[in-house]
Amino acid sequence: MSDIKPPAVEEDHPDRDLECQATLSDALAELIDRAVAAGWSDEEAAVALAALADNRMLGAARIANVNDLLASLKPR
Protein backbone atom coordinates (compact mmCIF):
# COMPACT_ATOMS: atom_id res chain seq x y z
CA MET A 1 0.00 0.00 0.00
CA SER A 2 1.20 3.53 -0.75
CA ASP A 3 2.79 5.74 1.88
CA ILE A 4 0.52 8.42 3.29
CA LYS A 5 1.87 11.96 3.33
CA PRO A 6 1.81 13.89 6.59
CA PRO A 7 -0.29 17.05 6.81
CA ALA A 8 1.13 20.14 5.13
CA VAL A 9 -1.09 22.54 7.11
CA GLU A 10 -1.70 23.21 10.80
CA GLU A 11 -4.49 21.45 12.72
CA ASP A 12 -6.70 24.54 12.76
CA HIS A 13 -6.43 25.19 9.00
CA PRO A 14 -9.95 25.36 7.47
CA ASP A 15 -9.06 23.05 4.56
CA ARG A 16 -7.21 20.42 6.58
CA ASP A 17 -10.07 17.93 6.16
CA LEU A 18 -9.95 18.39 2.37
CA GLU A 19 -6.19 17.85 2.39
CA CYS A 20 -6.67 14.65 4.40
CA GLN A 21 -9.31 13.43 1.91
CA ALA A 22 -7.01 14.12 -1.02
CA THR A 23 -4.13 12.37 0.73
CA LEU A 24 -6.18 9.27 1.57
CA SER A 25 -7.92 9.09 -1.80
CA ASP A 26 -5.24 7.01 -3.55
CA ALA A 27 -4.85 4.65 -0.58
CA LEU A 28 -8.62 4.17 -0.42
CA ALA A 29 -8.85 3.45 -4.15
CA GLU A 30 -6.01 0.96 -3.82
CA LEU A 31 -7.72 -0.76 -0.88
CA ILE A 32 -11.03 -1.01 -2.76
CA ASP A 33 -9.23 -2.33 -5.85
CA ARG A 34 -7.59 -5.01 -3.70
CA ALA A 35 -10.97 -5.98 -2.23
CA VAL A 36 -12.51 -6.17 -5.72
CA ALA A 37 -9.58 -8.30 -6.91
CA ALA A 38 -10.27 -10.65 -3.98
CA GLY A 39 -13.87 -11.09 -5.11
CA TRP A 40 -15.83 -8.39 -3.27
CA SER A 41 -17.91 -5.95 -5.30
CA ASP A 42 -16.97 -2.29 -5.40
CA GLU A 43 -20.22 -1.49 -3.57
CA GLU A 44 -19.59 -4.11 -0.86
CA ALA A 45 -16.11 -2.73 -0.25
CA ALA A 46 -17.34 0.87 -0.11
CA VAL A 47 -20.19 0.02 2.26
CA ALA A 48 -17.84 -1.96 4.51
CA LEU A 49 -15.36 0.93 4.64
CA ALA A 50 -18.12 3.41 5.43
CA ALA A 51 -19.34 1.18 8.28
CA LEU A 52 -15.81 0.77 9.61
CA ALA A 53 -15.25 4.54 9.51
CA ASP A 54 -18.56 5.12 11.29
CA ASN A 55 -17.69 2.57 13.98
CA ARG A 56 -14.30 4.22 14.47
CA MET A 57 -15.94 7.63 14.97
CA LEU A 58 -18.51 6.20 17.39
CA GLY A 59 -15.72 4.54 19.37
CA ALA A 60 -13.75 7.79 19.52
CA ALA A 61 -16.86 9.64 20.72
CA ARG A 62 -17.44 7.06 23.46
CA ILE A 63 -13.83 7.36 24.61
CA ALA A 64 -14.12 11.16 24.67
CA ASN A 65 -17.34 10.89 26.73
CA VAL A 66 -15.69 8.55 29.24
CA ASN A 67 -12.66 10.84 29.50
CA ASP A 68 -14.94 13.83 30.12
CA LEU A 69 -16.82 11.90 32.80
CA LEU A 70 -13.60 10.80 34.49
CA ALA A 71 -12.25 14.36 34.42
CA SER A 72 -15.47 15.61 36.08
CA LEU A 73 -15.06 13.07 38.89
CA LYS A 74 -11.54 14.15 39.84
CA PRO A 75 -11.33 16.08 43.11
CA ARG A 76 -10.71 19.79 42.66
C-alpha positions as CSV (number, residue, x, y, z in Angstrom):
1,M,0.0,0.0,0.0
2,S,1.2,3.5,-0.7
3,D,2.8,5.7,1.9
4,I,0.5,8.4,3.3
5,K,1.9,12.0,3.3
6,P,1.8,13.9,6.6
7,P,-0.3,17.1,6.8
8,A,1.1,20.1,5.1
9,V,-1.1,22.5,7.1
10,E,-1.7,23.2,10.8
11,E,-4.5,21.4,12.7
12,D,-6.7,24.5,12.8
13,H,-6.4,25.2,9.0
14,P,-9.9,25.4,7.5
15,D,-9.1,23.1,4.6
16,R,-7.2,20.4,6.6
17,D,-10.1,17.9,6.2
18,L,-9.9,18.4,2.4
19,E,-6.2,17.8,2.4
20,C,-6.7,14.6,4.4
21,Q,-9.3,13.4,1.9
22,A,-7.0,14.1,-1.0
23,T,-4.1,12.4,0.7
24,L,-6.2,9.3,1.6
25,S,-7.9,9.1,-1.8
26,D,-5.2,7.0,-3.6
27,A,-4.8,4.6,-0.6
28,L,-8.6,4.2,-0.4
29,A,-8.8,3.5,-4.1
30,E,-6.0,1.0,-3.8
31,L,-7.7,-0.8,-0.9
32,I,-11.0,-1.0,-2.8
33,D,-9.2,-2.3,-5.8
34,R,-7.6,-5.0,-3.7
35,A,-11.0,-6.0,-2.2
36,V,-12.5,-6.2,-5.7
37,A,-9.6,-8.3,-6.9
38,A,-10.3,-10.6,-4.0
39,G,-13.9,-11.1,-5.1
40,W,-15.8,-8.4,-3.3
41,S,-17.9,-6.0,-5.3
42,D,-17.0,-2.3,-5.4
43,E,-20.2,-1.5,-3.6
44,E,-19.6,-4.1,-0.9
45,A,-16.1,-2.7,-0.2
46,A,-17.3,0.9,-0.1
47,V,-20.2,0.0,2.3
48,A,-17.8,-2.0,4.5
49,L,-15.4,0.9,4.6
50,A,-18.1,3.4,5.4
51,A,-19.3,1.2,8.3
52,L,-15.8,0.8,9.6
53,A,-15.2,4.5,9.5
54,D,-18.6,5.1,11.3
55,N,-17.7,2.6,14.0
56,R,-14.3,4.2,14.5
57,M,-15.9,7.6,15.0
58,L,-18.5,6.2,17.4
59,G,-15.7,4.5,19.4
60,A,-13.8,7.8,19.5
61,A,-16.9,9.6,20.7
62,R,-17.4,7.1,23.5
63,I,-13.8,7.4,24.6
64,A,-14.1,11.2,24.7
65,N,-17.3,10.9,26.7
66,V,-15.7,8.6,29.2
67,N,-12.7,10.8,29.5
68,D,-14.9,13.8,30.1
69,L,-16.8,11.9,32.8
70,L,-13.6,10.8,34.5
71,A,-12.3,14.4,34.4
72,S,-15.5,15.6,36.1
73,L,-15.1,13.1,38.9
74,K,-11.5,14.2,39.8
75,P,-11.3,16.1,43.1
76,R,-10.7,19.8,42.7
